[in-house]
Amino acid sequence: MSAVYSAFANFIQALGGIVGGIMNSVLAIFQAFLALVKALLSGVFQVGQAILKLGADLTQDVVGFVFANFFLILVLGGGYYLYSTRQGARTSIKKRV
């Protein structure tokens, strides 16, 4: 009878090991996802800092200030153009009768 108890104890121990391994895998995936999000946010903030530094460097003198304004108008105009062309592609054209 003790052999049956020993077999069940080994079986339960093996199931516990499997469940523990699965839980460790799930936690490792969650940790990797958090590391990815952290790296992405860090990259976005670094790009933002680089853009702000570029703007500060460009506006050091009057010529830089004028150039920065033209550059800003170009960026905003390009963004508006991309936005309007993508929105225009999404809306359906209704025929008037």
C-alpha positions as CSV (number, residue, x, y, z in Angstrom):
1,M,0.0,0.0,0.0
2,S,2.9,2.3,0.7
3,A,4.0,1.9,-3.0
4,V,0.6,3.4,-4.1
5,Y,1.0,6.3,-1.7
6,S,4.6,6.9,-2.9
7,A,3.5,6.8,-6.6
8,F,0.7,9.3,-5.9
9,A,3.1,11.5,-3.9
10,N,5.6,11.4,-6.8
11,F,2.7,12.2,-9.3
12,I,1.5,15.2,-7.2
13,Q,5.1,16.4,-6.9
14,A,5.6,16.1,-10.7
15,L,2.4,18.1,-11.3
16,G,3.5,20.7,-8.9
17,G,6.8,21.0,-10.7
18,I,5.0,21.4,-14.0
19,V,2.7,24.1,-12.7
20,G,5.6,25.9,-11.1
21,G,7.5,25.7,-14.4
22,I,4.5,27.1,-16.3
23,M,4.1,29.9,-13.8
24,N,7.8,30.8,-14.1
25,S,7.4,30.9,-17.9
26,V,4.4,33.2,-17.7
27,L,6.2,35.5,-15.3
28,A,9.2,35.5,-17.6
29,I,7.1,36.5,-20.6
30,F,5.4,39.3,-18.5
31,Q,8.9,40.5,-17.4
32,A,10.1,40.5,-21.1
33,F,7.0,42.5,-22.1
34,L,7.6,45.1,-19.4
35,A,11.3,45.4,-20.5
36,L,10.1,45.9,-24.1
37,V,7.7,48.7,-23.1
38,K,10.4,50.3,-21.0
39,A,12.8,50.2,-23.9
40,L,10.2,51.7,-26.3
41,L,9.3,54.5,-23.9
42,S,13.0,55.2,-23.3
43,G,13.6,55.5,-27.0
44,V,10.6,57.8,-27.5
45,F,11.8,60.1,-24.7
46,Q,15.3,60.1,-26.2
47,V,13.9,61.1,-29.6
48,G,11.9,63.8,-28.0
49,Q,15.0,65.1,-26.1
50,A,17.0,65.1,-29.4
51,I,14.2,67.1,-31.2
52,L,14.1,69.6,-28.4
53,K,17.9,69.9,-28.4
54,L,17.8,70.4,-32.2
55,G,15.2,73.2,-31.7
56,A,17.3,74.8,-29.0
57,D,20.5,74.6,-31.1
58,L,18.7,76.0,-34.2
59,T,17.3,79.0,-32.4
60,Q,20.6,80.3,-31.0
61,D,20.6,83.3,-33.3
62,V,18.3,85.2,-35.6
63,V,19.0,83.2,-38.7
64,G,18.5,80.0,-36.7
65,F,15.2,81.3,-35.4
66,V,13.9,82.1,-38.9
67,F,15.1,78.7,-40.1
68,A,13.5,76.9,-37.2
69,N,10.2,78.7,-38.0
70,F,10.3,77.5,-41.6
71,F,11.2,74.0,-40.4
72,L,8.3,74.0,-38.0
73,I,5.9,75.1,-40.7
74,L,7.3,72.4,-43.0
75,V,6.8,69.7,-40.4
76,L,3.3,70.9,-39.5
77,G,2.3,71.2,-43.1
78,G,3.7,67.7,-43.9
79,G,1.8,66.3,-40.9
80,Y,-1.4,67.9,-42.0
81,Y,-0.9,66.6,-45.6
82,L,-0.4,63.1,-44.4
83,Y,-3.4,63.3,-42.0
84,S,-5.7,64.7,-44.7
85,T,-4.6,62.2,-47.4
86,R,-5.1,59.3,-45.0
87,Q,-8.5,60.6,-43.8
88,G,-9.6,61.2,-47.4
89,A,-8.8,57.6,-48.2
90,R,-10.9,56.3,-45.4
91,T,-14.1,58.2,-46.1
92,S,-16.4,56.9,-48.7
93,I,-17.4,59.1,-51.6
94,K,-21.2,59.5,-51.9
95,K,-22.6,60.2,-55.4
96,R,-25.1,63.0,-55.6
97,V,-28.2,62.3,-57.7
